[in-house]
Every structure is written in structure tokens, then in C-alpha cells.
Amino acid sequence: MQRKAITLAMLTAIVGMGTVLSGCGGPKEEPPAASGNSEGQQSPFETKLKITMFNQGTFNAAAPIPPREEDIQRQMLEEAVNIDLEMMIPQSGQATTKLNTLIAGGDIPDLIFLKSRADLAQYYDQGVLADLTPYLDQFPELQKRFSSDSWEAVTYQGQTIGVPGYDNVNGISRSYFIRKDWLTKLNMEVPTTPDELFEVMKAFTEKDPDGNGKNDTYGFIGGMNKEGNLQTYGFDSLMWMFGVNPPSAIDVKDNEPVFLYTDPKMKEALAYIHKMMEAKVVDPDWVTMNTPDLLDQKLFKGKVGFMIRDARRLEPDYQQKMKEISGEVPEWIVIPPMTGPYGDQIVERKSFQGNSWAISKKADKEKIIRILSMLNYFFTDQEAYPNFAYGIKGIHWDVVDGKIKNKTSELSKDMKEKYLWVDHYRMPRRGDDAEYFSFQNPKTAEAFENNQKYVAPTLPGNLLTEDPNDSLAADRQRYINESLVKFMTGKEPLSNWDNFLDTLATKFDMQRYKESVIKQFKEAGLIK
């Protein structure tokens, strides 16, 4: 199932919708008709049902739930399918404890937002959740709303046990930033291959691109998190040039699992990064870069010429921080990812659909149908979309020149705080909806749009759940992470690659792990 985009052109039908609240305390109009379809018809359900919702999917757990008469979005959901919606928002960090307490007391919420596939599978195994397979064919629009990858993520043991929670955002956080002003000064072109990138990084390090006569610039900086994992801090993006990545990067080819962190191409990726280290084009501070904030400081100081950062660093607030810290706003641009030796051109893999909506097994057929009808309206009704994705018409968004205009960034601090509760309902926002983000710099929107072309499909390894009998799992992953770092830094020569594989096989029982992976892939229909 392919994602069905909601474009701004499709949303211009909102023009006739009434203003729901005034930002300056004036009279308010009735909210737009909340129908289960886009034709403005009232709910087809005659009997009102009470639905309890455990919403840990809110985008702001600290925001209070407003009274029903002020809660426009809640009114829309209730009117759409004739329900009385009682929503619970667990405090940040206490969701699991709260949910388990409710379950233990037999007070299972009708609709539960879960943040991981592991939780979804666990609660299903415990008999808490309903199998939704017999009902979903009645909701073709809801099925079309999410990709096949997302639906696979909520499928377990051949049954669909949840509905995707919301789109993850891709194509923005792993943007390829490069100093265009440095390229211009050194008379170099934007690199397009790993070899060209290396030459650019080398020049950025050695040829004084900032013209201060000092040896104080570097071609690249990355990092790793406090657990020693290379994912998300830049080095993993360099590995994608060779089509590989650290755990849990597992693909399926020729009816076999392919562990990308032990694939021969990983050895090539590590050799490339080791070459960077030997040439001293990597800022030596990389070993201390274990939070995104630290990497941002390097971006702001302007002494590194190439980084993997969020495209929103082009926004005015961040540009101002650059000026405050370095005295200038470097000419950073976002470029396409390099095309690797095997044709890979990946900015990132599509984020795994870990989050989901699940329905209590205690719910009868009528209640399950009603809840799915609400989710169908919530995620697919075109007229309702901006009311959930952006907020309140006339305050957070409006129709300007026939197009939706997100005005959230224009609100005062007081107004933003007054309506924080709209974050409880933003889940229908699409991950590729640039208007939702309300970019202030056209270059940010351009980078976001261009990066979408280089978001590769989700890897099937994300579907795996941990084998509770695998006592070596944590030590195995730690050994892999430590070994990759040693290889790329040269502390372990790549001539010992086969020893690394042998140790995985013997000391860390890689064969048993592989058998567990094959078993789960077979259950998911990915391997015959």
C-alpha cells in the first residue's frame, strides 16, 4: 500500500470551514462539521458509546486536557462517530507504570497508544489486545493512509494487532551540510561520490578555507552516543554510502538475512572512515561528541566544513546562534548524499513504525468498529486534517490566497502556551508535510523536499523482537559496536576482520542469533 499524500491543493476545500476560536477573546463560531467522510454528513451511528483512550502518543504530555466545551478537536472526534471520548494523558516517563496498573486492575482502556512494537507484541501475548484483522477490510481509506511497511510493523504472528500511530519524520534530521563559501574559495565543486567527498574534506582541513592563517579547520566531525553506538551521529551516514550500517541493520536477500554490520561492504566502509582518520580530516573532538547539542556547537562555530545535521539548522533561530558564537553566518548548504560504489544514495532509512494504536481485547465488535471508525476519520478526513495537524483555525492556521497557512510560528509565547493542548491531537500530521513544520527559511523547505528522494525503505530487521532466551544479546551488540570503532580508528587493523567474524560466531553464538532471526522472518513472510 502506497502512502496517499494530502497536498495543499487537496486541502483548499477547507475554505468554507468556520472559525473555531478567536485568538483575542472575541466571539467564537461553531467548529467545522465533524463527519466520518468529507461530505459533511453526520455520524452514521445512532447509539453513543463511551471510549476511553490512553494517549501516550501526545506531542506534549505536560499540556493539561481542556474542558470539553473548549476542546474543539475532541468535539470533532465525538461528533464524527457519536462517542463520549475520555482521554488519559500519562505523565512523561510514567506511561508504562500507569498502563500496567490499569491492566492489573482490570480497567483496560479501550484504545491504547503504544510506543514500540515490542510493547505491542508483549501486550498481545498477554491477552490484553484484540486482533483487528477481521475488521480492517471495512476501512480501505485507513489502510491506504499508511505504507505497507507501517502495516507490517503492526502485524504479529500473521495478525494485524494495531493501527499505525503516526508518521515518523524522515528526510530532515540526517541532512548533508557543507560550507559552500569554502568550496568557492578553494575552487571546488559540490562532491557527489565518496572519493570526491574525501578530497573536499582533505582540502577543508589543509588549505585554510577560512583564511585566518591558522591550522584550525577540519573536513568532518561525527560522534557516537554514550552507549558507544555509531548510529545517528554522522558516521552511520558515511557507512550508508557503501550500503551498510551498524545494528540493527538486517536486510533480506535471496531468501536469507543479511547482517549489514558483518557484510563485506562494511569492511570497505570502515576502511574509508579509517582513511579519513589517518588523513586527520576528522576533528579529534569526535570522541566526546555524544549528544546532538555538542555537534550543534561545532556547526555554530564554523570550523568544520562538512557535517550531518538537521536541515532545520538553516532556520533563523539557529542562524542567529551561529552569528552569536562565531561572529558570522557561514554559508551552509544542504546537498544530496553521495552516490556510493554500489549505487547507494541514501540520506537515511525510513524510520521504523514503532508506534501504534491498539484496542483492548475486552472491547466487543461494536466498540472495535466504532474505534476504527474514529481512527479512520482522524487520519483520512481531508477537511478535518488541518484541525488536527496544525491546530485551531484562525489561531494556528488559516486559509490565505486559497491555501492553508500554518501560523503557529507567528503566535506569541502566551498564545502558544494557552493552546498547548492541541498537541494531544497532532498525530494525523504527515511526515512529509512541510506546512506542518512552518519553515521560516525557504532553503529548509527545499532541503526537506529534496531529501525525500533519498529516504530508503525501512529495513526488515526492525521487525525483530528480542529473544528472551538470548543471554548474549547485550554483550554481542556491545562487542560489535566496540569492534567497528576500533576498526575505523585503526586501533584494530582491518586485516583482523575475519577474527572479528570468528569471535562473533564462537564467543557470541551468532548462529543461534541467526536462527532466531530466520524464524521471525519466516513468521513475517519475509523468508520462505
C-alpha positions in Angstrom: 0.0 0.0 0.0 1.5 3.3 -1.0 1.2 6.5 1.0 -1.6 8.7 -0.3 -0.3 12.3 0.1 -2.6 15.1 1.1 -1.4 18.1 -0.8 -2.2 21.7 -0.2 -4.3 21.7 -3.3 -6.5 19.0 -1.8 -6.8 21.0 1.3 -8.2 24.1 -0.3 -11.7 22.7 0.3 -11.3 23.9 3.8 -12.1 27.5 2.7 -15.7 27.2 3.8 -15.0 26.0 7.3 -15.9 28.3 10.1 -13.5 29.9 12.6 -13.5 27.9 15.7 -11.9 30.2 18.3 -10.7 33.8 18.3 -7.1 34.5 19.5 -8.1 37.8 21.1 -11.1 36.7 23.2 -13.8 37.6 20.7 -16.9 35.6 19.9 -16.3 32.1 18.7 -18.1 30.1 16.0 -19.1 26.5 16.0 -16.4 24.1 15.0 -16.5 22.6 11.5 -18.9 19.7 11.0 -17.0 16.6 12.2 -18.1 13.9 9.8 -16.8 10.5 9.1 -16.4 11.5 5.5 -15.6 14.6 3.5 -19.2 15.4 2.5 -20.2 16.9 5.9 -22.7 14.2 6.8 -23.4 13.5 10.4 -22.3 10.3 12.2 -24.0 7.2 10.9 -24.0 5.7 14.4 -27.2 6.1 16.4 -26.1 4.8 19.8 -23.5 6.8 21.7 -20.6 4.8 23.1 -18.1 5.8 25.7 -14.5 5.3 24.6 -11.5 5.5 26.9 -8.2 6.5 25.3 -4.8 6.0 26.8 -2.9 8.6 24.8 0.9 8.5 25.4 1.3 9.5 21.8 0.6 13.1 22.6 3.2 15.5 21.4 3.1 17.3 24.8 2.5 15.2 27.8 2.7 18.2 30.1 -0.2 20.0 28.5 -3.4 19.9 30.5 -6.6 18.4 29.0 -9.1 21.3 28.5 -12.8 21.2 29.3 -14.9 19.6 26.6 -16.5 22.9 25.7 -13.1 24.3 24.8 -11.7 21.2 23.2 -12.5 21.6 19.6 -10.7 18.5 18.4 -12.3 16.3 20.9 -15.7 17.6 19.9 -14.9 16.8 16.3 -14.0 13.2 17.1 -17.0 12.7 19.3 -19.4 14.1 16.7 -17.8 12.2 13.8 -18.7 8.7 15.3 -21.1 9.6 18.1 -18.9 8.8 21.1 -18.1 10.2 24.5 -14.3 10.3 24.5 -12.5 10.1 27.8 -8.8 10.7 27.2 -6.0 9.9 29.7 -2.6 11.6 29.3 0.1 9.8 31.3 2.9 11.9 32.7 6.2 11.7 30.9 8.2 8.7 32.0 5.3 7.1 33.8 3.2 5.7 30.9 4.3 2.1 31.3 3.7 2.0 35.0 0.3 3.7 34.7 -0.8 1.4 31.9 0.3 -1.7 33.7 -1.6 -0.6 36.8 -4.8 -0.1 34.8 -4.3 -3.5 33.2 -3.7 -5.3 36.5 -6.8 -3.7 37.9 -8.9 -4.9 35.0 -9.5 -1.3 33.9 -8.0 -1.7 30.4 -8.5 1.4 28.2 -10.5 0.8 25.0 -7.9 2.5 22.8 -4.2 2.4 23.8 -1.3 4.2 22.1 1.9 2.2 22.3 5.4 3.5 21.5 7.2 0.3 20.5 6.5 -2.9 18.5 7.9 -4.8 21.4 5.2 -3.4 23.7 2.5 -4.2 21.1 3.6 -7.8 20.8 4.0 -8.2 24.6 0.5 -7.0 25.5 -1.0 -9.1 22.7 0.8 -12.2 24.0 -0.6 -11.3 27.5 -4.1 -11.4 26.1 -4.6 -7.6 26.6 -5.1 -6.6 22.9 -7.6 -7.5 20.2 -6.8 -9.0 16.8 -8.0 -6.3 14.3 -7.6 -8.5 11.2 -11.3 -9.3 10.7 -12.3 -5.6 10.7 -9.8 -3.7 8.7 -11.2 -4.6 5.3 -14.1 -2.3 6.2 -11.7 0.6 6.3 -9.9 0.8 2.9 -9.0 4.5 3.3 -7.4 3.9 6.6 -5.3 1.1 5.1 -4.2 3.3 2.2 -3.3 6.1 4.6 -0.1 4.2 5.8 2.5 2.4 3.8 2.9 -1.3 3.7 6.0 -1.0 5.9 3.9 0.6 8.6 1.2 -2.0 8.4 3.9 -4.8 8.5 5.2 -3.2 11.7 1.8 -3.7 13.5 1.5 -7.3 12.2 2.5 -10.0 14.6 2.2 -13.8 14.1 0.2 -13.2 11.0 -2.4 -11.0 12.6 -2.8 -7.2 12.5 -2.9 -6.2 16.1 -2.7 -2.4 15.8 -3.1 0.6 13.6 0.0 2.8 12.9 0.2 5.6 15.4 1.6 8.4 13.3 4.1 9.1 10.6 7.7 9.4 11.6 9.5 12.3 10.1 12.2 11.4 7.5 14.5 13.4 5.3 15.4 16.2 7.6 17.5 15.1 10.6 20.3 13.5 8.5 20.9 16.3 6.1 24.3 16.6 4.4 25.6 20.1 5.3 28.6 21.6 3.5 30.3 25.0 3.5 29.6 26.5 0.1 31.8 29.5 0.8 34.7 27.2 1.5 34.1 25.3 -1.7 34.0 28.6 -3.6 37.3 29.9 -2.0 39.1 26.6 -2.8 37.6 26.5 -6.3 36.0 23.1 -5.7 32.6 21.6 -6.8 30.0 20.0 -4.6 31.1 16.4 -4.1 28.9 13.6 -5.5 30.9 10.4 -4.7 32.9 9.2 -1.6 36.2 9.9 -3.3 35.2 13.4 -4.2 34.0 14.0 -0.7 37.3 12.8 0.7 39.2 15.3 -1.4 36.9 18.1 -0.3 37.3 17.1 3.4 41.1 17.0 2.9 41.2 20.4 1.3 38.9 21.8 4.1 41.5 20.6 6.6 44.7 21.5 4.9 44.1 24.6 2.8 43.0 27.2 5.3 39.5 27.7 3.9 38.5 30.4 6.5 41.6 32.4 5.6 42.8 33.1 9.1 46.3 31.7 8.6 45.8 29.0 11.2 45.6 25.3 11.1 42.2 25.1 12.9 39.7 23.7 10.4 38.5 20.2 9.7 36.7 18.4 7.0 34.3 16.4 9.1 33.1 15.7 12.6 30.8 13.0 13.8 30.2 11.2 17.1 28.6 8.3 19.0 26.2 8.2 21.8 27.1 7.4 25.4 26.5 3.7 24.8 29.2 3.7 22.1 26.6 3.3 19.3 27.6 5.0 16.0 24.0 5.4 14.8 22.5 8.9 14.2 25.7 10.9 14.9 27.2 11.1 11.3 29.5 8.1 10.9 26.5 5.9 10.1 25.6 8.2 7.2 29.1 7.7 5.8 28.5 3.9 6.0 25.3 4.2 4.0 27.5 5.3 1.1 28.5 1.7 1.0 25.0 0.3 1.7 25.7 -0.8 5.2 25.1 0.3 8.8 25.6 -0.9 12.4 22.9 -2.9 14.4 20.0 -3.4 13.9 20.6 -3.1 10.2 19.4 -6.5 8.9 18.2 -6.9 5.3 16.8 -9.9 3.4 18.3 -11.0 0.1 18.0 -14.3 -1.8 15.8 -15.7 1.0 18.5 -15.1 3.6 19.0 -12.5 6.3 21.9 -10.2 5.6 23.6 -8.7 8.6 24.9 -5.4 7.2 27.3 -4.9 10.1 29.2 -8.1 9.1 28.7 -7.7 5.3 32.0 -7.4 3.3 30.9 -3.9 2.3 31.1 -2.9 5.9 34.8 -3.6 5.8 35.0 -1.1 2.9 33.0 1.5 4.8 35.3 1.1 7.8 38.4 1.4 5.5 37.0 4.7 4.1 36.5 6.2 7.6 39.9 4.9 8.7 41.4 6.7 5.7 39.7 9.9 6.9 41.1 9.3 10.4 44.7 8.8 9.1 44.5 11.9 6.9 43.4 13.8 10.0 40.3 15.3 8.3 38.1 14.3 11.2 38.0 16.8 14.1 39.6 14.8 17.0 36.9 16.1 19.3 34.6 13.5 17.7 35.3 11.1 20.6 33.5 13.5 23.0 30.5 14.2 20.7 27.9 12.1 22.5 24.9 14.5 22.3 23.3 16.4 19.5 23.9 19.7 21.3 27.6 19.2 21.2 27.6 18.6 17.5 25.4 21.7 17.1 28.1 23.7 18.8 30.6 22.6 16.2 28.2 23.6 13.5 27.7 27.1 15.0 31.5 27.7 15.5 32.0 27.1 11.7 35.4 25.3 11.9 34.2 22.1 10.3 33.3 22.1 6.6 31.1 19.0 6.3 28.6 17.6 8.8 25.4 15.5 9.1 22.8 17.7 10.9 19.1 18.5 10.9 18.0 20.7 8.0 16.2 22.9 10.5 19.6 24.3 11.4 19.0 26.6 8.5 16.2 28.2 10.3 16.6 31.9 11.6 17.0 31.0 15.3 19.9 28.7 14.5 21.4 31.2 12.1 21.4 33.7 14.9 23.2 31.3 17.2 25.9 30.9 14.5 26.3 34.6 14.4 26.5 34.9 18.2 29.0 32.1 18.5 31.3 32.6 15.5 30.6 36.2 14.6 29.3 35.2 11.2 26.6 33.1 9.5 28.5 30.5 7.4 27.2 29.7 4.0 26.0 26.2 4.8 24.0 24.4 2.1 22.3 21.0 2.1 23.5 18.8 -0.7 22.3 15.3 -1.9 24.0 12.3 -0.3 27.0 10.8 -2.1 26.4 8.0 -4.6 28.5 5.1 -3.3 30.5 2.5 -5.2 27.4 0.1 -5.4 25.0 2.8 -6.5 23.6 3.5 -3.0 22.5 7.1 -2.4 20.9 7.2 1.0 20.3 10.1 3.3 18.6 7.7 5.8 16.4 4.7 6.0 12.7 5.4 6.6 12.1 5.3 10.3 10.5 2.1 11.6 6.8 2.4 12.5 7.3 1.5 16.2 4.3 3.4 17.5 0.7 2.2 17.2 -2.9 2.3 18.3 -4.1 -0.9 19.9 -7.6 -1.9 21.0 -8.5 -3.7 24.2 -9.5 -7.4 23.8 -12.4 -6.6 26.2 -13.9 -4.4 23.5 -16.8 -6.1 21.7 -17.3 -6.0 17.9 -19.5 -2.8 18.1 -16.8 -0.9 20.0 -14.0 -2.1 17.8 -15.8 -0.9 14.7 -16.6 2.4 16.4 -12.9 3.0 17.4 -11.6 2.1 14.0 -14.2 4.5 12.5 -12.8 7.2 14.7 -9.3 6.5 13.6 -10.4 6.4 10.0 -11.9 9.9 10.4 -8.9 11.1 12.5 -6.4 10.1 9.8 -8.2 10.3 6.5 -10.8 13.0 6.5 -9.4 15.8 4.3 -11.4 18.6 5.7 -10.5 17.7 9.3 -6.8 17.3 8.6 -5.6 20.9 9.3 -7.7 21.0 12.6 -5.7 18.1 13.9 -2.3 18.6 12.2 -2.0 22.3 12.7 -4.4 23.3 15.5 -7.3 25.7 15.7 -8.4 27.6 12.6 -8.0 31.3 13.0 -5.3 30.8 15.6 -2.8 28.2 14.5 -3.7 28.2 10.8 -5.9 29.9 8.2 -6.7 29.9 4.5 -4.6 32.6 2.7 -5.0 33.1 -1.0 -6.8 29.8 -1.2 -4.0 27.8 0.5 -3.5 26.6 4.0 -1.1 28.7 6.0 0.3 27.5 9.3 0.6 30.5 11.6 1.9 28.7 14.7 5.3 30.3 14.4 3.7 33.8 14.4 2.0 33.3 17.8 3.2 35.0 20.9 4.6 32.9 23.7 1.5 33.4 25.8 -0.8 32.2 22.9 1.3 29.2 22.3 1.2 28.2 26.0 -2.6 28.8 26.1 -3.2 26.3 23.4 -0.6 23.7 24.2 -3.3 21.0 24.4 -3.7 20.9 20.7 -0.5 18.8 20.7 -2.7 15.9 22.0 -4.2 15.6 18.6 -1.4 16.2 16.1 -0.9 12.6 15.2 -2.6 12.7 11.7 0.1 15.2 10.5 2.0 13.7 7.7 5.7 13.1 8.0 6.3 14.9 4.6 4.0 17.8 5.3 6.3 20.9 5.0 3.5 23.2 6.0 3.2 21.4 9.3 6.8 22.4 10.2 6.1 26.1 9.2 9.7 26.5 7.9 10.9 30.1 8.1 13.7 29.7 5.6 12.8 28.6 2.1 16.1 26.7 2.0 14.9 24.5 4.8 11.8 23.5 2.9 13.8 22.9 -0.2 16.3 20.7 1.6 13.4 18.8 3.3 11.7 18.2 -0.1 14.9 17.2 -1.9 15.9 14.8 0.8 12.7 12.8 0.4 14.2 11.3 -2.8 16.9 9.7 -0.8 15.0 8.1 2.0 15.4 4.4 1.5 12.8 1.8 2.7 12.7 0.5 6.2 14.9 -2.5 6.8 13.1 -5.7 7.8 15.5 -6.2 10.8 13.4 -3.6 12.6 10.5 -6.1 12.8 12.5 -8.4 15.1 11.7 -8.8 18.7 14.4 -9.8 21.2 14.7 -13.4 22.1 14.2 -13.6 25.9 16.4 -16.7 25.9 19.3 -14.9 24.2 21.5 -14.1 27.2 24.3 -12.9 24.9 22.3 -10.2 23.1 23.6 -7.2 25.0 27.2 -8.4 25.1 27.0 -9.2 21.4 25.9 -5.7 20.4 28.5 -4.1 22.7 31.2 -6.2 21.0 30.0 -5.2 17.5 29.9 -1.5 18.4 33.3 -1.6 20.0 34.9 -3.5 17.2 33.5 -1.1 14.5 35.0 1.8 16.4 38.4 0.1 16.7 38.5 -0.8 13.0 37.6 2.7 11.8 40.2 4.4 14.2 42.9 1.9 13.4 43.2 0.5 17.0 42.3 -2.8 15.3 43.7 -3.4 11.8 41.2 -4.4 9.2 43.4 -7.4 8.5 41.7 -8.8 11.6 38.3 -8.6 10.1 38.0 -12.4 9.8 38.9 -12.8 13.5 36.1 -10.4 14.3 33.6 -12.6 12.4 35.0 -15.8 14.1 34.6 -14.3 17.5 31.0 -13.4 16.8 30.4 -16.9 15.7 32.1 -18.7 18.6 32.0 -16.5 21.7 28.7 -14.7 20.9 26.8 -17.6 19.3 26.0 -15.8 16.1 24.5 -18.9 14.6 21.8 -19.1 17.3 21.0 -15.5 16.8 20.8 -16.0 13.0 18.3 -18.9 13.6 16.1 -16.7 15.7 16.2 -14.0 13.0 15.2 -16.6 10.3 12.4 -17.9 12.5 10.9 -14.5 12.9 11.4 -13.5 9.3 9.6 -16.7 8.3 6.7 -15.9 10.6 6.5 -12.5 9.0 6.5 -14.0 5.5 9.8 -12.4 4.5 11.6 -15.7 4.1 10.1 -18.9 2.8 
